[in-house]
Amino acid sequence: MTSTLAAHLLPWFDRHGRRDLPWQAPAPEGRRDAYRVWLSEVMLQQTQVVTVIPYFLRFTEALPTLPALAAASEDQVFALWSGLGYYRRARFLHRAAQLCVERHGGELPREFDALAALPGIGRSTAGAILAQAHGLRFPILDGNVKRVLARFHGIEGLPGTAPIEKKLWEHADAHTPRERVADYTQAIMDLGATLCVRSRPLCPACPLSEACIARREGRTAQLPTPKPSKVLPTRHTTMLVLRDTGGRVLLQRRGPQGVWSGLWSLPEAPDHDSAWRLAQNHAQLDDAQALAPFVHVFSHYRLAVEPLLFDGATAHPAIADNQTLRWCAHDEWPDLGLPAPVRSLLETLVSA
């Protein structure tokens, strides 16, 4: 089975694999840049390639090296990341870069244990970096690879549980060849992203279809075993859009806990009455206008947002910009980490 998978997958990759992705560009010395590989791996977690590419290009243009990322402010990192979601990834990325400067001479370590110990870099991401940037033989097991292996071997059970995870890692290691490790790693990820997709996999075009147990037994729709469906709870909040006569909007940096931690957002209150009281603490105002409500879906709940616009607000002299509150003009927003729905709401007001 080991030789079957790699032997069929690599020729398919030579004909159909993705070779023009921006993080695949070789470094001047002829190998891929570990920093770019790392950045792409983190961005691609729970995000598709087509979405990641423009973010990757913008990020690497602004912060082309690991030391540049380490020296950047958190606001700059969040601003470049804004829209990708899962902002914890960006915070871990930033902290890991700083640790690399402090402990590893400004480079990602080539030792597996040291690399996997960095914030946000687990076993699979470390393996992907070492395989693709250095050609070292380490297996990977991201979501796409789990799906390929679960179907290929007919593995039942939730991939996230310890026994199934252990079994998948064993197969991932057994299938990883000793030659062309970087190509194999990209190939199995490409297969999961383009053919062995979650629903309606393109089995007739798959190079592994003849040996795939799920294909042979007609169980591609059942494997990997899906998580039990659950109804997401809905939370409600009122967002305050305080805008002064100059068009500046009051933003508030969120605390270290919860969603959007550390990002600049809009002040929030549980209801309209509380929103009015909070708004009056920050500015003198005359009236409020209810804006179109919207729902933003997180992985564990839905957030129902009712925005209230307080136009023509006059900031209280006692309320000065500080580390958690600041009045920002439109041309300052690109330099701040704003949650995507908040940025969209504010941009809609500007274009209205």
C-alpha positions in Angstrom: 0.0 0.0 0.0 2.8 2.4 0.8 4.4 2.1 -2.6 1.0 2.2 -4.3 0.0 5.6 -2.9 3.3 7.4 -3.4 4.1 5.7 -6.7 0.7 6.8 -8.2 0.5 10.2 -6.5 3.9 11.6 -7.7 3.3 11.1 -11.4 -0.1 12.6 -11.0 1.5 15.6 -9.3 4.0 16.0 -12.2 1.1 16.3 -14.6 -1.5 18.1 -12.5 0.0 19.4 -9.3 0.0 23.1 -8.4 3.5 24.5 -9.0 2.9 28.2 -9.3 1.7 29.1 -5.9 3.5 32.2 -4.5 5.0 30.4 -1.5 6.6 27.8 -3.8 9.0 30.3 -5.3 12.5 29.1 -4.5 14.9 31.1 -2.4 18.1 32.4 -4.1 20.0 29.4 -3.0 17.6 27.1 -4.8 15.3 25.9 -2.1 12.0 27.2 -0.8 12.0 30.0 1.8 11.0 28.4 5.1 9.4 31.7 6.2 7.1 31.8 3.2 6.3 28.1 3.6 5.5 28.6 7.3 3.3 31.7 6.6 1.4 29.8 3.9 0.8 26.8 6.1 -0.6 29.0 8.9 -2.8 31.0 6.5 -4.1 27.8 4.8 -5.4 26.4 8.1 -9.2 26.4 7.7 -8.9 28.6 4.6 -8.8 27.8 0.9 -5.9 28.6 -1.4 -7.8 31.0 -3.6 -8.7 33.1 -0.6 -5.2 32.9 0.9 -3.2 34.0 -2.2 -4.0 37.8 -2.1 -3.5 37.9 1.7 -0.1 36.1 1.3 1.1 38.5 -1.3 0.1 41.6 0.7 1.6 40.2 3.9 5.0 39.3 2.3 5.2 42.6 0.5 4.9 44.4 3.8 6.8 41.9 5.9 9.1 40.0 3.5 11.3 38.2 6.2 10.9 36.6 9.6 12.8 39.4 11.3 10.5 42.0 9.7 7.5 40.1 11.1 9.1 40.0 14.5 9.7 43.7 14.5 6.2 44.7 13.3 3.6 46.0 15.7 0.7 43.8 16.6 -1.6 46.4 14.9 0.3 46.0 11.7 0.1 42.2 11.8 -3.6 42.3 12.5 -4.2 44.8 9.8 -2.5 42.6 7.2 -4.4 39.6 8.5 -7.8 41.3 8.7 -10.4 39.2 6.8 -8.7 35.9 7.2 -10.3 35.2 10.5 -9.0 33.0 13.3 -6.9 35.9 14.5 -5.3 33.7 17.1 -3.2 32.3 14.2 -1.8 35.8 13.5 -1.0 36.4 17.2 0.9 33.0 17.4 2.7 33.8 14.1 3.9 37.1 15.5 5.0 35.7 18.8 6.8 32.7 17.1 8.7 35.1 14.9 9.8 37.1 18.0 11.0 33.9 19.7 12.9 32.9 16.6 14.8 36.2 16.7 15.4 35.8 20.4 16.5 32.2 20.4 17.2 31.0 16.8 19.2 33.8 15.1 16.2 35.2 13.3 15.4 31.9 11.4 13.0 29.0 11.9 14.9 26.2 13.5 15.5 23.1 11.4 15.2 20.8 14.4 11.7 19.3 14.6 11.3 19.5 18.3 12.4 23.2 18.5 10.2 24.1 15.5 7.1 22.2 16.8 7.5 23.9 20.2 6.9 27.4 18.7 3.4 29.0 19.2 0.9 27.8 16.6 3.3 25.3 15.1 2.2 21.7 15.8 3.4 18.4 14.5 1.8 18.7 11.0 2.9 22.3 10.4 6.4 21.6 11.5 6.5 18.6 9.2 5.3 20.6 6.3 7.9 23.3 6.8 10.8 20.9 7.1 9.6 18.8 4.2 8.9 21.6 1.8 11.7 24.0 2.7 14.4 21.5 3.4 13.4 18.3 1.8 13.5 16.5 5.2 11.4 13.4 5.6 8.5 14.3 8.0 4.9 13.4 7.5 2.0 15.9 7.6 -1.6 15.4 8.6 -3.7 18.5 7.8 -7.4 18.3 7.0 -7.0 17.4 3.4 -4.5 14.6 4.1 -6.8 13.2 6.8 -9.6 12.9 4.3 -7.4 11.2 1.7 -6.0 8.7 4.1 -9.3 8.0 5.8 -10.9 7.2 2.4 -7.9 5.3 1.0 -7.7 3.0 4.0 -11.4 2.9 4.9 -10.9 4.3 8.4 -14.0 4.9 10.3 -14.3 7.1 13.4 -13.9 10.8 14.1 -10.5 12.0 12.8 -10.1 14.3 15.8 -10.2 11.5 18.4 -7.0 10.1 19.8 -7.2 6.5 18.5 -8.1 7.6 14.9 -5.6 10.4 14.9 -2.9 7.9 16.0 -3.9 5.5 13.2 -3.9 8.3 10.6 -0.4 9.5 11.7 0.9 5.9 11.3 -0.4 5.8 7.7 0.9 9.3 7.0 4.4 8.3 8.1 4.3 5.0 6.3 3.3 6.7 3.0 5.9 9.5 3.1 8.7 8.6 0.7 12.4 9.1 1.2 12.8 10.9 -2.1 10.9 14.0 -3.4 9.4 14.6 0.0 8.6 18.2 -0.8 6.7 17.2 -4.0 4.9 14.3 -2.2 3.8 16.7 0.6 2.4 19.2 -1.9 0.9 16.4 -3.9 -1.2 14.8 -1.1 -2.4 18.2 0.0 -3.3 19.1 -3.6 -5.2 15.8 -4.1 -7.3 16.5 -1.0 -8.0 20.1 -2.1 -8.8 19.4 -5.7 -10.1 15.8 -6.2 -10.7 14.1 -2.9 -12.9 17.0 -1.7 -15.4 16.7 1.1 -18.5 16.4 -0.9 -18.8 14.9 -4.4 -15.1 13.8 -4.8 -13.9 13.4 -8.4 -13.0 9.8 -8.0 -12.7 9.0 -11.8 -9.8 11.5 -12.0 -8.1 10.3 -8.9 -4.8 8.4 -9.3 -5.5 6.4 -6.1 -9.0 5.3 -7.1 -8.1 1.7 -7.9 -6.7 1.1 -4.4 -9.0 3.3 -2.5 -11.3 1.4 -0.1 -13.9 4.1 0.2 -14.2 4.2 -3.6 -14.3 0.4 -3.9 -17.0 0.1 -1.2 -19.0 3.1 -2.2 -18.4 4.9 1.1 -16.8 8.2 0.0 -19.8 10.1 1.4 -19.4 8.4 4.8 -15.7 8.8 5.1 -14.1 10.4 6.9 -16.7 10.1 9.6 -18.4 13.5 9.9 -18.8 15.2 13.2 -22.3 15.1 14.6 -24.3 18.1 13.5 -25.2 20.6 16.1 -27.3 23.8 16.2 -25.1 26.8 16.8 -26.4 29.1 19.6 -27.0 32.7 18.8 -25.7 35.6 20.9 -26.9 39.2 20.5 -25.0 42.4 20.7 -25.5 46.1 19.9 -22.5 47.8 18.2 -22.1 51.5 18.7 -21.0 53.5 15.7 -20.1 56.9 17.1 -19.1 59.2 14.3 -18.1 62.9 14.8 -18.6 65.7 12.3 -15.2 65.1 10.8 -16.1 61.5 9.9 -13.9 59.9 12.6 -15.3 56.8 14.3 -14.7 55.8 17.9 -12.9 52.4 18.0 -12.2 50.3 21.1 -9.4 47.7 21.4 -10.8 44.4 22.6 -9.4 42.6 25.6 -7.1 39.6 25.6 -9.9 37.1 26.0 -12.7 36.0 23.7 -13.1 36.4 20.0 -11.3 39.2 18.1 -9.0 39.6 21.1 -6.6 42.5 20.7 -8.3 43.8 17.6 -9.8 47.3 17.2 -13.6 47.0 17.0 -16.7 49.1 17.9 -17.9 49.5 21.5 -20.6 47.0 22.3 -23.6 46.9 24.6 -26.2 44.1 25.3 -29.2 46.2 24.2 -30.3 49.7 23.0 -30.8 51.2 26.4 -27.3 50.1 27.5 -25.9 51.3 24.2 -27.3 54.8 24.8 -25.8 55.0 28.2 -22.4 53.8 27.0 -22.5 56.3 24.1 -23.2 59.2 26.4 -20.2 58.3 28.4 -18.0 58.8 25.4 -19.6 61.7 23.6 -22.3 64.3 23.4 -25.0 63.2 21.0 -28.5 64.0 19.7 -30.0 61.0 18.1 -29.3 57.4 17.0 -30.1 55.6 13.8 -30.6 51.9 13.7 -28.6 50.3 10.8 -29.3 47.1 9.1 -28.6 44.1 11.4 -26.4 41.3 10.4 -25.2 37.9 11.6 -21.6 36.8 11.8 -20.9 33.1 12.2 -18.1 31.8 14.3 -17.1 28.2 14.7 -19.1 27.8 18.0 -21.9 30.3 17.8 -23.7 32.9 15.7 -23.3 36.6 16.6 -26.4 38.7 15.8 -25.4 42.3 15.6 -27.6 45.4 15.7 -25.5 48.5 14.8 -26.6 51.9 16.1 -25.2 55.0 14.4 -24.7 58.1 16.5 -23.9 60.6 13.9 -22.4 64.1 14.6 -21.1 63.0 18.0 -18.9 65.3 19.9 -16.2 63.6 21.9 -16.1 64.6 25.6 -12.9 66.5 26.3 -12.2 64.2 29.2 -12.3 61.2 26.9 -8.9 61.2 25.2 -7.4 58.6 22.9 -5.7 55.9 25.0 -4.6 52.3 24.6 -8.1 51.1 24.4 -10.1 53.9 22.9 -9.3 56.1 19.9 -11.1 58.3 17.3 -10.0 57.1 13.8 -10.4 58.7 10.4 -11.2 56.5 7.4 -7.6 56.7 6.1 -6.3 55.2 9.4 -8.5 52.0 9.2 -6.1 50.2 6.8 -3.4 50.3 9.4 -5.5 48.7 12.1 -6.6 45.2 12.7 -10.3 45.3 12.3 -12.6 42.3 12.3 -13.9 41.8 8.8 -17.6 42.4 9.5 -16.7 45.6 11.4 -14.5 46.8 8.5 -17.3 46.0 6.1 -19.9 47.9 8.2 -17.7 51.0 8.4 -16.8 50.9 4.7 -20.5 50.7 3.9 -21.1 53.9 5.9 -18.4 55.7 4.0 -19.8 54.8 0.6 -23.4 55.5 1.6 
